Amino acid sequence: MNELDRSLKAKMTADGGAGGLATLSNGGFHQQAADENTPFNYTIFERLTDLPSYTFGNVTAFNYTPYQIRHYSVKGANNSTLSPQEVTGKMLDRTIVLLTNPSLNVTGKSVLCCRFDREIPLRPEWDETLKRWIYGKGAIYALWLTNA
């Protein structure tokens, strides 16, 4: 996990309290994949392929780094009376608010901008073992970084 991964995870984990992302995502925050026995609801985050850096005279001026953050839920998760679609929607909405130009601590870098870029469509998956649907919803966020 790199410095930016740690900073994003810390930001999401610290958002507790009623309606906070840490409360909604009671199964935790996982990089790239969650363990098989992770309780629902949970969040997965991953850095996508970096897009080109911009340089001036052999010095990197800034990097564009997209991140994908996805949320998963099943019926009855987190003692909620809401449907899994509503729960993942609330998780997505909270993440958009949380990651709109947040204060992030990234050693050696400054965050110029962090914004919602686009939504990842709802894609239910059938869990054959437990005979249930797993609902996922998420988004891609654009992070612009510069050397500090």
ROVEX-406566 format. One line per field, with one value per atom (N, C-alpha, C, O): atom name; residue in three letters; chain; x, y, z. Coordinates in steps of 0.05 Angstrom, whole numbers, m for minus. Last residue first. Layout:
<atoms>
atomo = [CA/...] $
residuo = [ALA/...] $
cadena = [A/...] $
east = [X/...] $
north = [Y/...] $
up = [Z/...] $
</atoms>
This chain:
<atoms>
atomo = [N/CA/C/O/N/CA/C/O/N/CA/C/O/N/CA/C/O/N/CA/C/O/N/CA/C/O/N/CA/C/O/N/CA/C/O/N/CA/C/O/N/CA/C/O/N/CA/C/O/N/CA/C/O/N/CA/C/O/N/CA/C/O/N/CA/C/O/N/CA/C/O/N/CA/C/O/N/CA/C/O/N/CA/C/O/N/CA/C/O/N/CA/C/O/N/CA/C/O/N/CA/C/O/N/CA/C/O/N/CA/C/O/N/CA/C/O/N/CA/C/O/N/CA/C/O/N/CA/C/O/N/CA/C/O/N/CA/C/O/N/CA/C/O/N/CA/C/O/N/CA/C/O/N/CA/C/O/N/CA/C/O/N/CA/C/O/N/CA/C/O/N/CA/C/O/N/CA/C/O/N/CA/C/O/N/CA/C/O/N/CA/C/O/N/CA/C/O/N/CA/C/O/N/CA/C/O/N/CA/C/O/N/CA/C/O/N/CA/C/O/N/CA/C/O/N/CA/C/O/N/CA/C/O/N/CA/C/O/N/CA/C/O/N/CA/C/O/N/CA/C/O/N/CA/C/O/N/CA/C/O/N/CA/C/O/N/CA/C/O/N/CA/C/O/N/CA/C/O/N/CA/C/O/N/CA/C/O/N/CA/C/O/N/CA/C/O/N/CA/C/O/N/CA/C/O/N/CA/C/O/N/CA/C/O/N/CA/C/O/N/CA/C/O/N/CA/C/O/N/CA/C/O/N/CA/C/O/N/CA/C/O/N/CA/C/O/N/CA/C/O/N/CA/C/O/N/CA/C/O/N/CA/C/O/N/CA/C/O/N/CA/C/O/N/CA/C/O/N/CA/C/O/N/CA/C/O/N/CA/C/O/N/CA/C/O/N/CA/C/O/N/CA/C/O/N/CA/C/O/N/CA/C/O/N/CA/C/O/N/CA/C/O/N/CA/C/O/N/CA/C/O/N/CA/C/O/N/CA/C/O/N/CA/C/O/N/CA/C/O/N/CA/C/O/N/CA/C/O/N/CA/C/O/N/CA/C/O/N/CA/C/O/N/CA/C/O/N/CA/C/O/N/CA/C/O/N/CA/C/O/N/CA/C/O/N/CA/C/O/N/CA/C/O/N/CA/C/O/N/CA/C/O/N/CA/C/O/N/CA/C/O/N/CA/C/O/N/CA/C/O/N/CA/C/O/N/CA/C/O/N/CA/C/O/N/CA/C/O/N/CA/C/O/N/CA/C/O/N/CA/C/O/N/CA/C/O/N/CA/C/O/N/CA/C/O/N/CA/C/O/N/CA/C/O/N/CA/C/O/N/CA/C/O/N/CA/C/O/N/CA/C/O/N/CA/C/O/N/CA/C/O/N/CA/C/O/N/CA/C/O/N/CA/C/O/N/CA/C/O/N/CA/C/O/N/CA/C/O/N/CA/C/O/N/CA/C/O/N/CA/C/O/N/CA/C/O/N/CA/C/O/N/CA/C/O] $
residuo = [ALA/ALA/ALA/ALA/ASN/ASN/ASN/ASN/THR/THR/THR/THR/LEU/LEU/LEU/LEU/TRP/TRP/TRP/TRP/LEU/LEU/LEU/LEU/ALA/ALA/ALA/ALA/TYR/TYR/TYR/TYR/ILE/ILE/ILE/ILE/ALA/ALA/ALA/ALA/GLY/GLY/GLY/GLY/LYS/LYS/LYS/LYS/GLY/GLY/GLY/GLY/TYR/TYR/TYR/TYR/ILE/ILE/ILE/ILE/TRP/TRP/TRP/TRP/ARG/ARG/ARG/ARG/LYS/LYS/LYS/LYS/LEU/LEU/LEU/LEU/THR/THR/THR/THR/GLU/GLU/GLU/GLU/ASP/ASP/ASP/ASP/TRP/TRP/TRP/TRP/GLU/GLU/GLU/GLU/PRO/PRO/PRO/PRO/ARG/ARG/ARG/ARG/LEU/LEU/LEU/LEU/PRO/PRO/PRO/PRO/ILE/ILE/ILE/ILE/GLU/GLU/GLU/GLU/ARG/ARG/ARG/ARG/ASP/ASP/ASP/ASP/PHE/PHE/PHE/PHE/ARG/ARG/ARG/ARG/CYS/CYS/CYS/CYS/CYS/CYS/CYS/CYS/LEU/LEU/LEU/LEU/VAL/VAL/VAL/VAL/SER/SER/SER/SER/LYS/LYS/LYS/LYS/GLY/GLY/GLY/GLY/THR/THR/THR/THR/VAL/VAL/VAL/VAL/ASN/ASN/ASN/ASN/LEU/LEU/LEU/LEU/SER/SER/SER/SER/PRO/PRO/PRO/PRO/ASN/ASN/ASN/ASN/THR/THR/THR/THR/LEU/LEU/LEU/LEU/LEU/LEU/LEU/LEU/VAL/VAL/VAL/VAL/ILE/ILE/ILE/ILE/THR/THR/THR/THR/ARG/ARG/ARG/ARG/ASP/ASP/ASP/ASP/LEU/LEU/LEU/LEU/MET/MET/MET/MET/LYS/LYS/LYS/LYS/GLY/GLY/GLY/GLY/THR/THR/THR/THR/VAL/VAL/VAL/VAL/GLU/GLU/GLU/GLU/GLN/GLN/GLN/GLN/PRO/PRO/PRO/PRO/SER/SER/SER/SER/LEU/LEU/LEU/LEU/THR/THR/THR/THR/SER/SER/SER/SER/ASN/ASN/ASN/ASN/ASN/ASN/ASN/ASN/ALA/ALA/ALA/ALA/GLY/GLY/GLY/GLY/LYS/LYS/LYS/LYS/VAL/VAL/VAL/VAL/SER/SER/SER/SER/TYR/TYR/TYR/TYR/HIS/HIS/HIS/HIS/ARG/ARG/ARG/ARG/ILE/ILE/ILE/ILE/GLN/GLN/GLN/GLN/TYR/TYR/TYR/TYR/PRO/PRO/PRO/PRO/THR/THR/THR/THR/TYR/TYR/TYR/TYR/ASN/ASN/ASN/ASN/PHE/PHE/PHE/PHE/ALA/ALA/ALA/ALA/THR/THR/THR/THR/VAL/VAL/VAL/VAL/ASN/ASN/ASN/ASN/GLY/GLY/GLY/GLY/PHE/PHE/PHE/PHE/THR/THR/THR/THR/TYR/TYR/TYR/TYR/SER/SER/SER/SER/PRO/PRO/PRO/PRO/LEU/LEU/LEU/LEU/ASP/ASP/ASP/ASP/THR/THR/THR/THR/LEU/LEU/LEU/LEU/ARG/ARG/ARG/ARG/GLU/GLU/GLU/GLU/PHE/PHE/PHE/PHE/ILE/ILE/ILE/ILE/THR/THR/THR/THR/TYR/TYR/TYR/TYR/ASN/ASN/ASN/ASN/PHE/PHE/PHE/PHE/PRO/PRO/PRO/PRO/THR/THR/THR/THR/ASN/ASN/ASN/ASN/GLU/GLU/GLU/GLU/ASP/ASP/ASP/ASP/ALA/ALA/ALA/ALA/ALA/ALA/ALA/ALA/GLN/GLN/GLN/GLN/GLN/GLN/GLN/GLN/HIS/HIS/HIS/HIS/PHE/PHE/PHE/PHE/GLY/GLY/GLY/GLY/GLY/GLY/GLY/GLY/ASN/ASN/ASN/ASN/SER/SER/SER/SER/LEU/LEU/LEU/LEU/THR/THR/THR/THR/ALA/ALA/ALA/ALA/LEU/LEU/LEU/LEU/GLY/GLY/GLY/GLY/GLY/GLY/GLY/GLY/ALA/ALA/ALA/ALA/GLY/GLY/GLY/GLY/GLY/GLY/GLY/GLY/ASP/ASP/ASP/ASP/ALA/ALA/ALA/ALA/THR/THR/THR/THR/MET/MET/MET/MET/LYS/LYS/LYS/LYS/ALA/ALA/ALA/ALA/LYS/LYS/LYS/LYS/LEU/LEU/LEU/LEU/SER/SER/SER/SER/ARG/ARG/ARG/ARG/ASP/ASP/ASP/ASP/LEU/LEU/LEU/LEU/GLU/GLU/GLU/GLU/ASN/ASN/ASN/ASN/MET/MET/MET/MET] $
cadena = [A/A/A/A/A/A/A/A/A/A/A/A/A/A/A/A/A/A/A/A/A/A/A/A/A/A/A/A/A/A/A/A/A/A/A/A/A/A/A/A/A/A/A/A/A/A/A/A/A/A/A/A/A/A/A/A/A/A/A/A/A/A/A/A/A/A/A/A/A/A/A/A/A/A/A/A/A/A/A/A/A/A/A/A/A/A/A/A/A/A/A/A/A/A/A/A/A/A/A/A/A/A/A/A/A/A/A/A/A/A/A/A/A/A/A/A/A/A/A/A/A/A/A/A/A/A/A/A/A/A/A/A/A/A/A/A/A/A/A/A/A/A/A/A/A/A/A/A/A/A/A/A/A/A/A/A/A/A/A/A/A/A/A/A/A/A/A/A/A/A/A/A/A/A/A/A/A/A/A/A/A/A/A/A/A/A/A/A/A/A/A/A/A/A/A/A/A/A/A/A/A/A/A/A/A/A/A/A/A/A/A/A/A/A/A/A/A/A/A/A/A/A/A/A/A/A/A/A/A/A/A/A/A/A/A/A/A/A/A/A/A/A/A/A/A/A/A/A/A/A/A/A/A/A/A/A/A/A/A/A/A/A/A/A/A/A/A/A/A/A/A/A/A/A/A/A/A/A/A/A/A/A/A/A/A/A/A/A/A/A/A/A/A/A/A/A/A/A/A/A/A/A/A/A/A/A/A/A/A/A/A/A/A/A/A/A/A/A/A/A/A/A/A/A/A/A/A/A/A/A/A/A/A/A/A/A/A/A/A/A/A/A/A/A/A/A/A/A/A/A/A/A/A/A/A/A/A/A/A/A/A/A/A/A/A/A/A/A/A/A/A/A/A/A/A/A/A/A/A/A/A/A/A/A/A/A/A/A/A/A/A/A/A/A/A/A/A/A/A/A/A/A/A/A/A/A/A/A/A/A/A/A/A/A/A/A/A/A/A/A/A/A/A/A/A/A/A/A/A/A/A/A/A/A/A/A/A/A/A/A/A/A/A/A/A/A/A/A/A/A/A/A/A/A/A/A/A/A/A/A/A/A/A/A/A/A/A/A/A/A/A/A/A/A/A/A/A/A/A/A/A/A/A/A/A/A/A/A/A/A/A/A/A/A/A/A/A/A/A/A/A/A/A/A/A/A/A/A/A/A/A/A/A/A/A/A/A/A/A/A/A/A/A/A/A/A/A/A/A/A/A/A/A/A/A/A/A/A/A/A/A/A/A/A/A/A/A/A/A/A/A/A/A/A/A/A/A/A/A/A/A/A/A/A/A/A/A/A/A/A/A/A/A/A/A/A/A/A/A/A/A/A/A/A/A/A/A/A/A/A/A/A] $
east = [110/109/134/136/86/108/107/103/15/40/61/55/m42/m21/2/8/m109/m87/m67/m74/m154/m136/m113/m100/m219/m195/m179/m189/m255/m247/m221/m202/m309/m281/m276/m292/m354/m347/m316/m301/m407/m383/m378/m395/m439/m441/m416/m405/m468/m445/m450/m464/m499/m502/m477/m467/m511/m492/m494/m490/m565/m553/m534/m541/m560/m568/m554/m534/m541/m566/m576/m598/m492/m511/m538/m556/m469/m466/m487/m500/m479/m491/m490/m509/m493/m476/m490/m509/m495/m508/m488/m468/m488/m476/m490/m497/m507/m512/m498/m497/m482/m479/m483/m464/m490/m498/m496/m508/m435/m462/m466/m448/m396/m394/m422/m432/m392/m404/m399/m398/m336/m359/m367/m351/m309/m306/m330/m343/m302/m317/m314/m317/m236/m264/m275/m261/m185/m196/m226/m239/m126/m154/m162/m147/m75/m85/m116/m129/m41/m65/m76/m84/28/6/m17/m14/80/61/41/36/111/124/106/115/60/87/99/98/m3/13/42/47/m61/m33/m18/m20/m115/m102/m72/m60/m175/m149/m136/m145/m214/m208/m180/m163/m247/m225/m220/m220/m291/m290/m271/m277/m296/m273/m274/m260/m345/m320/m295/m276/m383/m380/m353/m339/m374/m372/m367/m350/m386/m359/m354/m333/m441/m424/m395/m380/m459/m464/m445/m435/m443/m432/m435/m416/m475/m446/m432/m413/m526/m517/m487/m475/m522/m526/m518/m506/m519/m496/m498/m478/m571/m547/m523/m507/m605/m605/m580/m569/m591/m588/m587/m571/m607/m578/m572/m552/m658/m650/m620/m608/m661/m659/m651/m640/m657/m683/m683/m702/m597/m611/m638/m641/m555/m580/m597/m610/m516/m513/m539/m544/m559/m532/m534/m551/m607/m604/m577/m573/m579/m603/m599/m588/m512/m532/m557/m555/m462/m482/m499/m501/m405/m420/m439/m432/m372/m386/m403/m416/m310/m335/m346/m330/m270/m279/m307/m325/m212/m238/m246/m231/m174/m180/m209/m227/m125/m152/m154/m137/m81/m83/m112/m124/m38/m66/m69/m60/14/5/m26/m37/57/35/27/33/112/96/72/66/174/145/130/134/225/213/183/169/245/252/243/251/217/245/254/270/159/170/200/208/108/134/142/134/55/62/88/91/39/48/54/59/m17/9/14/m4/m48/m48/m23/m8/m42/m36/m37/m29/m94/m69/m65/m83/m123/m124/m98/m81/m123/m112/m113/m106/m182/m157/m149/m166/m224/m212/m187/m173/m285/m260/m250/m265/m325/m315/m289/m271/m384/m356/m349/m365/m434/m427/m397/m385/m414/m425/m435/m444/m352/m380/m389/m374/m309/m313/m343/m359/m292/m311/m315/m324/m256/m281/m301/m325/m230/m228/m256/m276/m234/m240/m237/m242/m187/m207/m211/m193/m163/m167/m187/m203/m163/m150/m152/m144/m220/m201/m189/m203/m253/m243/m220/m201/m311/m285/m278/m295/m361/m344/m316/m298/m389/m381/m363/m350/m400/m383/m371/m347/m428/m442/m426/m438/m386/m409/m424/m433/m351/m341/m364/m363/m384/m376/m366/m372/m438/m411/m403/m416/m488/m487/m458/m455/m463/m487/m484/m479/m391/m416/m439/m436/m333/m351/m376/m382/m285/m312/m333/m349/m238/m242/m270/m279/m237/m240/m247/m261/m227/m253/m258/m280/m175/m197/m224/m242/m146/m149/m172/m187/m150/m162/m166/m187/m120/m148/m162/m185/m69/m83/m113/m130/m56/m59/m75/m91/m52/m71/m77/m100/m9/m35/m57/m78/33/26/m2/m17/14/30/19/m2/17/0/18/36] $
north = [366/386/404/422/353/350/373/396/342/356/350/344/309/312/327/326/297/311/318/330/246/259/272/258/228/239/254/273/168/194/203/187/128/134/163/181/89/111/112/99/42/57/79/86/m17/10/25/22/m81/m64/m38/m37/m134/m110/m92/m89/m201/m182/m157/m159/m245/m225/m207/m199/m313/m286/m268/m276/m367/m361/m333/m329/m380/m371/m363/m353/m400/m414/m406/m424/m361/m388/m403/m418/m299/m315/m343/m347/m259/m280/m296/m306/m188/m214/m235/m230/m126/m147/m173/m180/m68/m94/m116/m124/0/m22/m48/m51/33/24/1/m15/81/54/42/42/151/129/102/101/195/182/158/146/232/233/220/233/272/251/254/276/297/300/274/257/335/308/311/325/372/369/340/322/374/397/396/416/352/345/371/389/344/361/353/348/300/309/328/329/281/289/299/306/243/252/258/242/265/248/258/280/275/277/256/232/313/287/292/311/342/347/319/303/336/331/340/345/347/364/361/380/302/326/346/359/257/259/282/281/262/259/265/276/262/286/285/305/210/234/259/275/180/180/204/216/187/197/199/217/162/191/202/224/109/124/154/170/97/95/111/126/103/120/120/141/60/88/108/128/16/23/51/65/21/23/30/48/14/40/43/65/m38/m16/11/28/m67/m65/m42/m29/m29/m49/m46/m25/m18/m9/m32/m52/m35/m40/m31/m35/m65/m44/m53/m76/m94/m90/m68/m53/m103/m80/m73/m50/m135/m128/m104/m87/m147/m153/m146/m150/m161/m157/m165/m186/m134/m155/m149/m133/m92/m98/m122/m128/m52/m77/m82/m75/m2/m10/m34/m36/21/7/m2/m8/66/59/47/59/79/67/58/45/136/115/105/120/166/158/135/117/217/189/183/192/257/251/222/204/298/272/270/281/353/341/315/310/361/383/372/381/332/326/348/354/358/358/353/367/367/342/341/323/415/414/391/395/394/419/417/417/345/354/380/387/307/331/341/345/239/260/284/281/201/215/237/251/160/173/190/193/98/127/136/123/53/59/89/104/61/52/60/73/38/58/46/23/20/13/35/49/m5/17/8/m10/m28/m35/m11/2/m36/m18/m28/m37/m70/m63/m47/m45/m92/m77/m71/m67/m159/m137/m116/m123/m187/m181/m158/m139/m231/m203/m198/m205/m281/m279/m251/m248/m270/m285/m282/m280/m203/m232/m244/m231/m158/m165/m195/m210/m123/m144/m148/m143/m69/m87/m109/m115/m59/m51/m74/m97/m43/m63/m54/m44/m27/m16/m34/m39/m56/m45/m35/m35/m69/m92/m82/m99/m22/m35/m59/m69/28/6/m9/m10/63/50/25/5/81/68/52/29/103/81/66/42/145/122/98/75/167/167/142/121/162/169/171/176/174/168/179/203/159/172/165/152/170/154/170/190/173/185/168/154/146/167/179/193/115/102/122/115/153/138/126/127/170/190/176/185/122/137/156/159/112/94/107/103/156/153/134/140/145/170/168/177/96/98/123/123/111/90/93/93/146/157/137/145/111/133/145/151/42/66/89/86/m23/0/25/27] $
up = [m69/m48/m49/m33/m134/m115/m95/m102/m139/m147/m126/m103/m165/m145/m156/m180/m171/m183/m161/m141/m178/m160/m175/m191/m191/m203/m182/m170/m180/m170/m183/m186/m198/m203/m195/m201/m157/m174/m178/m164/m144/m138/m158/m174/m121/m133/m126/m104/m117/m117/m131/m151/m84/m99/m95/m73/m89/m78/m96/m120/m74/m92/m77/m54/m54/m50/m71/m83/m38/m52/m47/m36/m19/1/m11/3/m68/m43/m22/m10/m107/m110/m83/m77/m111/m93/m92/m77/m167/m153/m137/m148/m168/m173/m156/m133/m198/m178/m187/m211/m208/m220/m200/m186/m222/m204/m219/m241/m256/m254/m234/m229/m228/m238/m234/m212/m245/m230/m244/m268/m248/m260/m243/m228/m213/m242/m255/m272/m156/m168/m199/m209/m142/m149/m159/m170/m118/m117/m121/m107/m128/m132/m129/m137/m108/m121/m123/m119/m54/m70/m81/m66/m55/m47/m65/m89/m30/m50/m38/m14/12/m13/m35/m56/39/41/14/m4/44/27/27/16/73/80/64/69/49/50/56/46/51/61/64/81/m10/18/26/8/m57/m48/m18/m3/m42/m58/m45/m26/m10/m28/m47/m68/17/32/15/25/m25/m7/6/7/m45/m63/m46/m53/0/m10/m28/m28/4/26/16/24/m43/m38/m17/m20/m33/m55/m51/m54/12/14/m8/m3/m11/11/15/20/m49/m57/m36/m42/m16/m32/m44/m48/7/24/7/15/m37/m22/m5/m3/m51/m71/m57/m64/m6/m12/m33/m31/29/9/4/10/100/73/54/63/150/138/109/94/173/160/149/140/196/211/199/214/158/176/191/198/110/121/139/136/86/114/126/150/23/38/67/73/17/12/29/48/m15/6/m3/m26/m29/m32/m9/14/m68/m44/m49/m70/m95/m98/m71/m52/m127/m100/m104/m114/m163/m164/m136/m122/m181/m161/m166/m172/m223/m217/m198/m198/m221/m211/m206/m186/m253/m252/m244/m259/m227/m237/m234/m216/m242/m229/m243/m266/m255/m244/m230/m208/m253/m254/m240/m217/m291/m264/m267/m281/m342/m328/m299/m284/m357/m354/m337/m318/m332/m343/m337/m313/m343/m334/m347/m369/m322/m337/m325/m301/m333/m316/m334/m358/m359/m362/m341/m332/m307/m333/m335/m315/m275/m276/m305/m323/m268/m282/m283/m291/m203/m231/m244/m231/m138/m156/m184/m188/m102/m117/m136/m148/m51/m65/m79/m70/m26/m39/m54/m68/32/10/0/16/56/56/31/12/103/79/80/101/105/89/109/131/128/131/114/108/94/102/105/87/77/100/110/133/34/30/52/47/36/42/39/41/m20/8/12/m7/m62/m57/m27/m11/m66/m89/m84/m103/2/m23/m43/m37/40/31/5/m13/99/74/65/81/133/130/102/84/146/140/133/127/151/175/171/189/122/112/136/140/154/133/123/116/187/199/178/183/151/167/181/185/129/113/129/122/171/162/147/150/193/165/154/131/257/241/213/209/259/267/249/229/217/233/240/228/179/175/190/177/181/201/200/218/135/161/183/202/95/95/123/133/109/106/108/122/107/133/132/151/52/71/98/111/33/26/45/53/56/62/56/71/34/63/70/88/m21/m12/18/26/m17/m25/m17/m8/m2/15/9/27/m19/m21/m3/10/0/0/0/17] $
</atoms>
